[in-house]
Amino acid sequence: MSTQTAAQSRRTGRFSGIWPPILIAVLFLAAWQIFVVARDIQPYLLPAPSLIVTNFFTDLSLMWAAAFYTGTTAFLGLVLGTVLGLVMALLASRFIVVNHLVTPLAAGLAAVPIIALTPILNNMFNITSRTPRVLVTMIIVLFPMFVNVTRGLLQVKPVQLELMRSMNAHPRTTLKVLRIPNAIPFFFTGLKVAAPLAVIAALVAEYFGGPQEGLGSRIASAAANTAYGRAWAYVVASIITGLIFYLVVVAVEKWTTPWTGRTRST
Amino acid sequence: MSSVQTSHQAVDVQGLWKIFNEGSNNEVTALSDINLSVKPGEFISLIGPSGCGKSTLLRVIGDLTGATRGEVFIAGETAPVAREKQLYGIAFQQAALFDWRTVRRNVELPLELQGLGKKERRERALELLELVQLSDFAEHRPWELSGGMQQRVAIARSLAVDPPLLLMDEPFGALDEMTRERMQNELLRICQETRKTIIFVTHSIPEAVYLSDRVIVMSPRPGRITHTVPIELGERNEDTRETDTFYAGVTAVREALRGRSASASPPRIEEL
């Protein structure tokens, strides 16, 4: 396996790996800094990277707490939405009726501007608690998880189904032995979409009132106080939080499903 | 055959019809009045152009799809019962291995479904991998293997529960010629060692002749058996493919396949 990856990187040559994007990023930041300083751009229009970095480090402990708060909301919503999505996908793949009932509903759910439901959920549940935010995140996570996992459970090769039939396998056995393992790569595809989305949802939900300790609240209040450097520093922290969510999923995927991303056997 | 206790034919197909969408506008008669008996230990090939129903016939025998009319027996049992009792193993053109399982655990799958213990399963799988000469690859993943090797794993899997009958649907169809010939020899060796009855679907004439005791020639629209060509090559070896008997067999099958237009007169089917 390692020889294969080595061969792959050799083939793609010097333009692969993590250095090119880092170089691009550094060049971009340098250009940004030079532009802001040279043209004397005001921070409320566009703060210099140096200002953002300075703010980032002066606010680090608060920022950590804010990221932890929003991250916890995102994580809870992610777990709930994933579990619910999995249950729905299992039912939809098992019972064609459920599939016909639930799939249009899920599609409809995707069309709802769910974030816009936050004020309503804030009224329905305790606005001083985390609950409405977790619920919003959950609903947002639900859709990609449900759609992807359902696809994974249903998209098995006909020849594999014939094989299971030839072995006189009960549908429950086929689910366990064939459909669920087949759906695992799809599950991770969904999760890779859902995890950063959960962070965004948890963050934006904070714009609609409630406890003020999360990243979203901090961005809003910094901007309201014309502390643009600080607002941008919190944006950076939000990006990092979302990225961490994504990378954790990628790591778990690599670790649990070594067969994905390989040429599939026929 | 010397086996006295098998009073039944290995496979017995009687008056079998398979009609898709019967009664509707797009009705297709895939199989019409198929009669076929296979003796225990016999190697039968089904050959014919695309659409002649050879794969469908194999699937009906395996109860992967039902018959419209007629009956199928495997070792005296009806097809559904035979499937329940695991009286046959099957291999397809696609190896249909599960990527998430190692080679060994792919072979173990049928045994797992039978509820066999972990240790016995493992032992049996390793034994079978030895038979198909893949012992060194037991803990590899399917995608690390070549097409021919994957197909050998699929054959090992089809033999796992030690069924008396093997159904093979163009198992070497996707392989290159060299690999294909090697796999044919391998299959004959496995047959000799395991004494299985085999029904083998192919559209390669030399493959059918080389492997079979009997070649069943089919023709399409509607799918039916037109000829039966007995092959007597004796023990196969390196030189078999260059013998006159082999060429005679190939010619006989080719002519039978061509004799499609002549079948306006009642098809001459040999006494089975």
Interface residues (C-beta under 8 A of the other chain):
Chain A: K157 V159 Q160 E162 L163 R165 S166 M167 N168 A169 T173 V177 L178 P181 I184 T257 P258 W259 R262 T263 R264 S265 T266
Chain B: R59 G62 D63 L64 R83 E84 Q86 Y88 G89 I90 F92 Q94 A95 A96 L97 F98 D99 W100 R101 L109 P110 E112 L113 R141 P142 W143 L145 G147 Q150 A174
